Amino acid sequence: MSQSDTTEVPPPDFLVPAVRTALEMILVAAVILYVGLPATNTVYLGLVVVLAIIAMVTVLFWSLNRQMEAWIARARRTA
C-alpha cells in the first residue's frame, strides 16, 4: 500500500504584493513628478510625465514577474 502526499502547498499571497506594488508605483511617480513638475517648458514637462509612466509600468511588470515566479515555484512543488 503506497501513501501519496496529499499536503498541498498554499498559494502565494496576492493582497500584500498588490498593495506593495501600488505603493511602490505611487512612490516612484511622486518622486519623479515632484522633481520634474516645476518645469515651465512643455516639452520637458511632457518628458517628465512620460518618464513617470514608464517607471510605474516597470515597477508593475517587475512585481508581476515576481508573482509569476512564486506561482511557478508552487506548481513545481505540488507536481
Backbone as XML, in Angstrom:
<?xml version="1.0"?>
<chain id="A" units="angstrom">
  <residue number="1" name="MET">
    <atom name="N" x="0.832" y="-1.172" z="0.000"/>
    <atom name="CA" x="0.000" y="0.000" z="0.000"/>
    <atom name="C" x="0.884" y="1.245" z="0.000"/>
  </residue>
  <residue number="2" name="SER">
    <atom name="N" x="0.774" y="2.043" z="-1.020"/>
    <atom name="CA" x="1.603" y="3.247" z="-1.108"/>
    <atom name="C" x="0.805" y="4.452" z="-0.637"/>
  </residue>
  <residue number="3" name="GLN">
    <atom name="N" x="1.491" y="5.309" z="0.057"/>
    <atom name="CA" x="0.846" y="6.529" z="0.522"/>
    <atom name="C" x="1.250" y="7.672" z="-0.390"/>
  </residue>
  <residue number="4" name="SER">
    <atom name="N" x="0.275" y="8.428" z="-0.786"/>
    <atom name="CA" x="0.573" y="9.587" z="-1.629"/>
    <atom name="C" x="0.571" y="10.836" z="-0.763"/>
  </residue>
  <residue number="5" name="ASP">
    <atom name="N" x="1.362" y="11.798" z="-1.159"/>
    <atom name="CA" x="1.457" y="13.052" z="-0.423"/>
    <atom name="C" x="0.274" y="13.933" z="-0.802"/>
  </residue>
  <residue number="6" name="THR">
    <atom name="N" x="-0.628" y="14.112" z="0.135"/>
    <atom name="CA" x="-1.822" y="14.913" z="-0.151"/>
    <atom name="C" x="-1.716" y="16.317" z="0.415"/>
  </residue>
  <residue number="7" name="THR">
    <atom name="N" x="-0.586" y="16.647" z="1.010"/>
    <atom name="CA" x="-0.439" y="18.007" z="1.526"/>
    <atom name="C" x="-0.276" y="18.965" z="0.365"/>
  </residue>
  <residue number="8" name="GLU">
    <atom name="N" x="-1.023" y="20.014" z="0.410"/>
    <atom name="CA" x="-0.967" y="20.997" z="-0.672"/>
    <atom name="C" x="-0.189" y="22.217" z="-0.220"/>
  </residue>
  <residue number="9" name="VAL">
    <atom name="N" x="0.638" y="22.706" z="-1.106"/>
    <atom name="CA" x="1.396" y="23.917" z="-0.831"/>
    <atom name="C" x="0.438" y="25.090" z="-0.972"/>
  </residue>
  <residue number="10" name="PRO">
    <atom name="N" x="0.378" y="25.965" z="0.036"/>
    <atom name="CA" x="-0.573" y="27.087" z="-0.059"/>
    <atom name="C" x="-0.196" y="28.028" z="-1.203"/>
  </residue>
  <residue number="11" name="PRO">
    <atom name="N" x="-1.187" y="28.619" z="-1.826"/>
    <atom name="CA" x="-0.893" y="29.540" z="-2.932"/>
    <atom name="C" x="-0.214" y="30.808" z="-2.423"/>
  </residue>
  <residue number="12" name="PRO">
    <atom name="N" x="0.564" y="31.449" z="-3.270"/>
    <atom name="CA" x="1.205" y="32.703" z="-2.867"/>
    <atom name="C" x="0.159" y="33.767" z="-2.560"/>
  </residue>
  <residue number="13" name="ASP">
    <atom name="N" x="0.496" y="34.602" z="-1.611"/>
    <atom name="CA" x="-0.410" y="35.685" z="-1.240"/>
    <atom name="C" x="-0.493" y="36.699" z="-2.376"/>
  </residue>
  <residue number="14" name="PHE">
    <atom name="N" x="-1.672" y="37.265" z="-2.552"/>
    <atom name="CA" x="-1.862" y="38.234" z="-3.631"/>
    <atom name="C" x="-2.061" y="39.645" z="-3.096"/>
  </residue>
  <residue number="15" name="LEU">
    <atom name="N" x="-2.750" y="39.774" z="-1.983"/>
    <atom name="CA" x="-3.129" y="41.097" z="-1.495"/>
    <atom name="C" x="-1.916" y="41.921" z="-1.055"/>
  </residue>
  <residue number="16" name="VAL">
    <atom name="N" x="-1.036" y="41.329" z="-0.287"/>
    <atom name="CA" x="0.133" y="42.068" z="0.202"/>
    <atom name="C" x="1.040" y="42.512" z="-0.952"/>
  </residue>
  <residue number="17" name="PRO">
    <atom name="N" x="1.378" y="41.630" z="-1.908"/>
    <atom name="CA" x="2.186" y="42.115" z="-3.042"/>
    <atom name="C" x="1.465" y="43.176" z="-3.874"/>
  </residue>
  <residue number="18" name="ALA">
    <atom name="N" x="0.145" y="43.072" z="-3.987"/>
    <atom name="CA" x="-0.596" y="44.069" z="-4.767"/>
    <atom name="C" x="-0.537" y="45.441" z="-4.092"/>
  </residue>
  <residue number="19" name="VAL">
    <atom name="N" x="-0.714" y="45.470" z="-2.783"/>
    <atom name="CA" x="-0.646" y="46.740" z="-2.053"/>
    <atom name="C" x="0.772" y="47.296" z="-2.105"/>
  </residue>
  <residue number="20" name="ARG">
    <atom name="N" x="1.766" y="46.418" z="-1.956"/>
    <atom name="CA" x="3.155" y="46.865" z="-2.032"/>
    <atom name="C" x="3.471" y="47.445" z="-3.406"/>
  </residue>
  <residue number="21" name="THR">
    <atom name="N" x="3.000" y="46.787" z="-4.459"/>
    <atom name="CA" x="3.234" y="47.285" z="-5.809"/>
    <atom name="C" x="2.583" y="48.641" z="-6.019"/>
  </residue>
  <residue number="22" name="ALA">
    <atom name="N" x="1.356" y="48.784" z="-5.541"/>
    <atom name="CA" x="0.664" y="50.070" z="-5.680"/>
    <atom name="C" x="1.421" y="51.174" z="-4.951"/>
  </residue>
  <residue number="23" name="LEU">
    <atom name="N" x="1.891" y="50.888" z="-3.751"/>
    <atom name="CA" x="2.644" y="51.897" z="-3.006"/>
    <atom name="C" x="3.965" y="52.232" z="-3.684"/>
  </residue>
  <residue number="24" name="GLU">
    <atom name="N" x="4.639" y="51.222" z="-4.221"/>
    <atom name="CA" x="5.894" y="51.483" z="-4.939"/>
    <atom name="C" x="5.649" y="52.309" z="-6.195"/>
  </residue>
  <residue number="25" name="MET">
    <atom name="N" x="4.573" y="52.014" z="-6.914"/>
    <atom name="CA" x="4.260" y="52.783" z="-8.118"/>
    <atom name="C" x="3.953" y="54.236" z="-7.763"/>
  </residue>
  <residue number="26" name="ILE">
    <atom name="N" x="3.192" y="54.438" z="-6.699"/>
    <atom name="CA" x="2.866" y="55.802" z="-6.263"/>
    <atom name="C" x="4.131" y="56.539" z="-5.829"/>
  </residue>
  <residue number="27" name="LEU">
    <atom name="N" x="5.001" y="55.857" z="-5.099"/>
    <atom name="CA" x="6.234" y="56.490" z="-4.638"/>
    <atom name="C" x="7.140" y="56.867" z="-5.805"/>
  </residue>
  <residue number="28" name="VAL">
    <atom name="N" x="7.301" y="55.971" z="-6.762"/>
    <atom name="CA" x="8.144" y="56.259" z="-7.929"/>
    <atom name="C" x="7.589" y="57.441" z="-8.709"/>
  </residue>
  <residue number="29" name="ALA">
    <atom name="N" x="6.292" y="57.426" z="-8.962"/>
    <atom name="CA" x="5.678" y="58.521" z="-9.720"/>
    <atom name="C" x="5.758" y="59.833" z="-8.949"/>
  </residue>
  <residue number="30" name="ALA">
    <atom name="N" x="5.545" y="59.777" z="-7.644"/>
    <atom name="CA" x="5.580" y="61.000" z="-6.845"/>
    <atom name="C" x="6.974" y="61.628" z="-6.847"/>
  </residue>
  <residue number="31" name="VAL">
    <atom name="N" x="7.999" y="60.801" z="-6.717"/>
    <atom name="CA" x="9.364" y="61.341" z="-6.707"/>
    <atom name="C" x="9.701" y="61.963" z="-8.059"/>
  </residue>
  <residue number="32" name="ILE">
    <atom name="N" x="9.383" y="61.260" z="-9.134"/>
    <atom name="CA" x="9.696" y="61.788" z="-10.466"/>
    <atom name="C" x="8.895" y="63.054" z="-10.748"/>
  </residue>
  <residue number="33" name="LEU">
    <atom name="N" x="7.623" y="63.031" z="-10.416"/>
    <atom name="CA" x="6.803" y="64.214" z="-10.680"/>
    <atom name="C" x="7.164" y="65.371" z="-9.755"/>
  </residue>
  <residue number="34" name="TYR">
    <atom name="N" x="7.557" y="65.085" z="-8.523"/>
    <atom name="CA" x="7.963" y="66.145" z="-7.595"/>
    <atom name="C" x="9.194" y="66.876" z="-8.107"/>
  </residue>
  <residue number="35" name="VAL">
    <atom name="N" x="10.102" y="66.117" z="-8.690"/>
    <atom name="CA" x="11.324" y="66.727" z="-9.218"/>
    <atom name="C" x="11.041" y="67.468" z="-10.517"/>
  </residue>
  <residue number="36" name="GLY">
    <atom name="N" x="10.170" y="66.915" z="-11.367"/>
    <atom name="CA" x="10.024" y="67.463" z="-12.703"/>
    <atom name="C" x="8.853" y="68.387" z="-12.949"/>
  </residue>
  <residue number="37" name="LEU">
    <atom name="N" x="7.874" y="68.417" z="-12.064"/>
    <atom name="CA" x="6.686" y="69.220" z="-12.355"/>
    <atom name="C" x="6.873" y="70.728" z="-12.285"/>
  </residue>
  <residue number="38" name="PRO">
    <atom name="N" x="7.835" y="71.256" z="-11.566"/>
    <atom name="CA" x="8.004" y="72.715" z="-11.616"/>
    <atom name="C" x="8.538" y="73.236" z="-12.948"/>
  </residue>
  <residue number="39" name="ALA">
    <atom name="N" x="8.553" y="72.420" z="-13.961"/>
    <atom name="CA" x="9.094" y="72.819" z="-15.263"/>
    <atom name="C" x="8.169" y="73.821" z="-15.942"/>
  </residue>
  <residue number="40" name="THR">
    <atom name="N" x="8.773" y="74.758" z="-16.627"/>
    <atom name="CA" x="7.992" y="75.723" z="-17.393"/>
    <atom name="C" x="7.932" y="75.343" z="-18.869"/>
  </residue>
  <residue number="41" name="ASN">
    <atom name="N" x="8.897" y="74.591" z="-19.327"/>
    <atom name="CA" x="8.934" y="74.144" z="-20.713"/>
    <atom name="C" x="7.977" y="72.958" z="-20.873"/>
  </residue>
  <residue number="42" name="THR">
    <atom name="N" x="7.081" y="73.033" z="-21.828"/>
    <atom name="CA" x="6.088" y="71.973" z="-22.002"/>
    <atom name="C" x="6.710" y="70.672" z="-22.502"/>
  </residue>
  <residue number="43" name="VAL">
    <atom name="N" x="7.781" y="70.762" z="-23.281"/>
    <atom name="CA" x="8.456" y="69.545" z="-23.754"/>
    <atom name="C" x="9.090" y="68.816" z="-22.570"/>
  </residue>
  <residue number="44" name="TYR">
    <atom name="N" x="9.755" y="69.560" z="-21.706"/>
    <atom name="CA" x="10.370" y="68.976" z="-20.516"/>
    <atom name="C" x="9.298" y="68.382" z="-19.608"/>
  </residue>
  <residue number="45" name="LEU">
    <atom name="N" x="8.197" y="69.075" z="-19.453"/>
    <atom name="CA" x="7.091" y="68.579" z="-18.635"/>
    <atom name="C" x="6.527" y="67.283" z="-19.213"/>
  </residue>
  <residue number="46" name="GLY">
    <atom name="N" x="6.382" y="67.220" z="-20.517"/>
    <atom name="CA" x="5.899" y="66.000" z="-21.158"/>
    <atom name="C" x="6.859" y="64.841" z="-20.966"/>
  </residue>
  <residue number="47" name="LEU">
    <atom name="N" x="8.160" y="65.101" z="-21.066"/>
    <atom name="CA" x="9.154" y="64.051" z="-20.844"/>
    <atom name="C" x="9.123" y="63.541" z="-19.406"/>
  </residue>
  <residue number="48" name="VAL">
    <atom name="N" x="8.886" y="64.435" z="-18.452"/>
    <atom name="CA" x="8.813" y="64.032" z="-17.042"/>
    <atom name="C" x="7.607" y="63.130" z="-16.819"/>
  </residue>
  <residue number="49" name="VAL">
    <atom name="N" x="6.473" y="63.482" z="-17.388"/>
    <atom name="CA" x="5.266" y="62.661" z="-17.229"/>
    <atom name="C" x="5.452" y="61.296" z="-17.900"/>
  </residue>
  <residue number="50" name="VAL">
    <atom name="N" x="6.039" y="61.281" z="-19.083"/>
    <atom name="CA" x="6.296" y="60.007" z="-19.771"/>
    <atom name="C" x="7.274" y="59.155" z="-18.966"/>
  </residue>
  <residue number="51" name="LEU">
    <atom name="N" x="8.302" y="59.766" z="-18.406"/>
    <atom name="CA" x="9.258" y="59.037" z="-17.577"/>
    <atom name="C" x="8.577" y="58.442" z="-16.346"/>
  </residue>
  <residue number="52" name="ALA">
    <atom name="N" x="7.664" y="59.187" z="-15.732"/>
    <atom name="CA" x="6.936" y="58.670" z="-14.578"/>
    <atom name="C" x="6.070" y="57.472" z="-14.964"/>
  </residue>
  <residue number="53" name="ILE">
    <atom name="N" x="5.424" y="57.548" z="-16.100"/>
    <atom name="CA" x="4.581" y="56.430" z="-16.557"/>
    <atom name="C" x="5.438" y="55.204" z="-16.867"/>
  </residue>
  <residue number="54" name="ILE">
    <atom name="N" x="6.567" y="55.399" z="-17.522"/>
    <atom name="CA" x="7.452" y="54.281" z="-17.844"/>
    <atom name="C" x="7.986" y="53.642" z="-16.563"/>
  </residue>
  <residue number="55" name="ALA">
    <atom name="N" x="8.346" y="54.462" z="-15.587"/>
    <atom name="CA" x="8.845" y="53.924" z="-14.322"/>
    <atom name="C" x="7.759" y="53.137" z="-13.593"/>
  </residue>
  <residue number="56" name="MET">
    <atom name="N" x="6.527" y="53.627" z="-13.620"/>
    <atom name="CA" x="5.427" y="52.913" z="-12.968"/>
    <atom name="C" x="5.155" y="51.576" z="-13.650"/>
  </residue>
  <residue number="57" name="VAL">
    <atom name="N" x="5.185" y="51.554" z="-14.965"/>
    <atom name="CA" x="4.954" y="50.302" z="-15.689"/>
    <atom name="C" x="6.098" y="49.320" z="-15.427"/>
  </residue>
  <residue number="58" name="THR">
    <atom name="N" x="7.316" y="49.824" z="-15.312"/>
    <atom name="CA" x="8.456" y="48.966" z="-14.991"/>
    <atom name="C" x="8.277" y="48.319" z="-13.629"/>
  </residue>
  <residue number="59" name="VAL">
    <atom name="N" x="7.863" y="49.082" z="-12.635"/>
    <atom name="CA" x="7.609" y="48.533" z="-11.299"/>
    <atom name="C" x="6.480" y="47.514" z="-11.357"/>
  </residue>
  <residue number="60" name="LEU">
    <atom name="N" x="5.442" y="47.797" z="-12.113"/>
    <atom name="CA" x="4.311" y="46.884" z="-12.234"/>
    <atom name="C" x="4.740" y="45.543" z="-12.818"/>
  </residue>
  <residue number="61" name="PHE">
    <atom name="N" x="5.490" y="45.561" z="-13.917"/>
    <atom name="CA" x="5.905" y="44.313" z="-14.544"/>
    <atom name="C" x="6.948" y="43.580" z="-13.716"/>
  </residue>
  <residue number="62" name="TRP">
    <atom name="N" x="7.802" y="44.302" z="-12.977"/>
    <atom name="CA" x="8.751" y="43.661" z="-12.083"/>
    <atom name="C" x="8.001" y="42.888" z="-11.000"/>
  </residue>
  <residue number="63" name="SER">
    <atom name="N" x="6.980" y="43.516" z="-10.436"/>
    <atom name="CA" x="6.187" y="42.855" z="-9.406"/>
    <atom name="C" x="5.389" y="41.680" z="-9.973"/>
  </residue>
  <residue number="64" name="LEU">
    <atom name="N" x="4.853" y="41.850" z="-11.165"/>
    <atom name="CA" x="4.117" y="40.770" z="-11.811"/>
    <atom name="C" x="5.029" y="39.580" z="-12.084"/>
  </residue>
  <residue number="65" name="ASN">
    <atom name="N" x="6.266" y="39.845" z="-12.470"/>
    <atom name="CA" x="7.233" y="38.785" z="-12.695"/>
    <atom name="C" x="7.523" y="38.022" z="-11.398"/>
  </residue>
  <residue number="66" name="ARG">
    <atom name="N" x="7.654" y="38.732" z="-10.292"/>
    <atom name="CA" x="7.878" y="38.063" z="-9.005"/>
    <atom name="C" x="6.689" y="37.195" z="-8.622"/>
  </residue>
  <residue number="67" name="GLN">
    <atom name="N" x="5.472" y="37.686" z="-8.874"/>
    <atom name="CA" x="4.277" y="36.903" z="-8.552"/>
    <atom name="C" x="4.202" y="35.651" z="-9.423"/>
  </residue>
  <residue number="68" name="MET">
    <atom name="N" x="4.535" y="35.772" z="-10.702"/>
    <atom name="CA" x="4.529" y="34.605" z="-11.583"/>
    <atom name="C" x="5.571" y="33.585" z="-11.136"/>
  </residue>
  <residue number="69" name="GLU">
    <atom name="N" x="6.743" y="34.049" z="-10.726"/>
    <atom name="CA" x="7.769" y="33.130" z="-10.240"/>
    <atom name="C" x="7.307" y="32.388" z="-8.994"/>
  </residue>
  <residue number="70" name="ALA">
    <atom name="N" x="6.566" y="33.062" z="-8.125"/>
    <atom name="CA" x="6.039" y="32.405" z="-6.922"/>
    <atom name="C" x="5.023" y="31.329" z="-7.299"/>
  </residue>
  <residue number="71" name="TRP">
    <atom name="N" x="4.164" y="31.612" z="-8.269"/>
    <atom name="CA" x="3.182" y="30.609" z="-8.695"/>
    <atom name="C" x="3.860" y="29.436" z="-9.404"/>
  </residue>
  <residue number="72" name="ILE">
    <atom name="N" x="4.901" y="29.708" z="-10.188"/>
    <atom name="CA" x="5.628" y="28.627" z="-10.863"/>
    <atom name="C" x="6.328" y="27.753" z="-9.831"/>
  </residue>
  <residue number="73" name="ALA">
    <atom name="N" x="6.935" y="28.366" z="-8.819"/>
    <atom name="CA" x="7.589" y="27.592" z="-7.763"/>
    <atom name="C" x="6.573" y="26.732" z="-7.017"/>
  </residue>
  <residue number="74" name="ARG">
    <atom name="N" x="5.372" y="27.254" z="-6.787"/>
    <atom name="CA" x="4.325" y="26.479" z="-6.134"/>
    <atom name="C" x="3.907" y="25.310" z="-7.014"/>
  </residue>
  <residue number="75" name="ALA">
    <atom name="N" x="3.760" y="25.543" z="-8.310"/>
    <atom name="CA" x="3.355" y="24.482" z="-9.214"/>
    <atom name="C" x="4.407" y="23.381" z="-9.264"/>
  </residue>
  <residue number="76" name="ARG">
    <atom name="N" x="5.670" y="23.737" z="-9.188"/>
    <atom name="CA" x="6.715" y="22.728" z="-9.207"/>
    <atom name="C" x="6.712" y="21.900" z="-7.920"/>
  </residue>
  <residue number="77" name="ARG">
    <atom name="N" x="6.397" y="22.557" z="-6.786"/>
    <atom name="CA" x="6.382" y="21.827" z="-5.517"/>
    <atom name="C" x="5.180" y="20.910" z="-5.393"/>
  </residue>
  <residue number="78" name="THR">
    <atom name="N" x="4.079" y="21.266" z="-6.019"/>
    <atom name="CA" x="2.864" y="20.449" z="-5.882"/>
    <atom name="C" x="2.776" y="19.347" z="-6.913"/>
  </residue>
  <residue number="79" name="ALA">
    <atom name="N" x="3.608" y="19.403" z="-7.935"/>
    <atom name="CA" x="3.509" y="18.403" z="-9.009"/>
    <atom name="C" x="3.998" y="17.051" z="-8.568"/>
  </residue>
</chain>
